[in-house]
Amino acid sequence: MTLSWTDAIAMEPYADLGSYQEPAGFDVDFFSPDQKSSFSWSDMKDSGLLDKDMGYNFLNQYSNPIKGIAAGSGSGSGSMLDSAENEDGGIEKITDGLYLYNPGKFAANYAAGMQGGGGASAGKPSTGDKLKGAAIGAISGFAKGGPVGAGIGALTGFLCDMRFKTDVSPLETTDVNDDLAKMAFFVKGLRECA
Amino acid sequence: MSALEKLKQLEPIQFRYKEEIDPTQPLRAGFSAQQVQKVIPEAVHEVNGVLMLDLNVLKNYLRMAREELLAESSRE
């Protein structure tokens, strides 16, 4: 049977279009199904696809990561906790005689070191102390993340301006083993190995 | 120029701060901000007319250099 527009308009309002048939699958009683899912969590766990301790507690995923992620990380054990520890900094041996300083703690160390700094008001306009005051003000302002708008990230500023230094010579030794000194000795090692 | 090459161009120095900056004047190790500025300008900020070394930038250079060194050592 084919219908045209004119047929549709002229058609009886209750035309017989045949008997209604339920679509397949609609005969299931959803409230008391006679079939159960073939999926089994215990089978899934026994298959080894899931970490047996997964979900044991929240922190477990950090100290004992899901196997797939750990295998794909390509560095260390793959634990998120391990990578966080690496961010903390330390000395890492690259080759014999060449060690790399990982400056992960620079920001915190510097922030602590800057606590003794004076405020911007310490910058006196008198001739002798002008530069010193500017330095102290700069450090203070820098430590507060102000002048360069660098925020918290700007905590790692070192006063390396040559105008504040005396007895300058190529690096041989130091009395202060701070982060800057470690970096300087590392660069010295790089230059000597080159 | 690679991060490793840039780091090698830095000239580590030993120095003392002038007495008005640090009265105890211990011998320190570090860099000259003026010299670093020539090699890695983004690592030096001028704040109130004073040159400050931004260790965040140098830290990133160290990390990049570390990766280059590890890549070199893995090739050998």
Interface residues (C-beta under 8 A of the other chain):
Chain A: E92 I94 T95 L98 L100 Y101 N102 P103 G104 F106 A107 Y110 A120 G123 G128 D129 L131 K132 A134 A135 G137 A138 I139 G141 F142 P147 V148 A150 G153 A154 T156 G157 F158 L159 C160 D161 M162 R163 F164 K165 T166 D167 V168 S169 P170 L171 E172 T173 T174 D175 V176 D178 D179 L180 A181 M183 A184 F185 F186 V187 K188 L190 R191 A194
Chain B: L4 L7 K8 L10 E11 P12 I13 Q14 F15 R16 Y17 K18 E20 I21 Q25 P26 L27 R28 A29 G30 F31 S32 A33 Q34 V36 V44 H45 V47 N48 G49 V50 L51 M52 L53 D54 L55 N56 L58 K59 L62 R63 A65 R66 L69 L70 S73
